């Protein structure tokens, strides 16, 4: 049995989640991520590919999710 398939306890999971959040925060400024995505999406909307309703829905969903993640993780960041 591999390590991924073994049962875990709360004591195993919480340090892993904290490590993940810490590493993620060093790689990406989570508070500014929604702004970065919005800038990218605004540029994309000016192209022929941006004229797609399904793509626009996905972009809005992505922005909303990134805002929720940034808000949720903001108490755990230094910035």
Residue pairs with C-beta under 8 A, 6 or more apart in sequence:
21 73
21 76
24 30
25 73
25 76
25 77
25 78
29 79
30 69
30 70
30 73
30 74
30 77
31 70
31 74
31 77
31 79
33 66
33 69
33 70
34 63
34 66
34 67
34 70
37 59
37 62
37 63
37 66
38 63
41 59
41 62
41 63
44 50
44 59
45 56
45 59
49 55
50 56
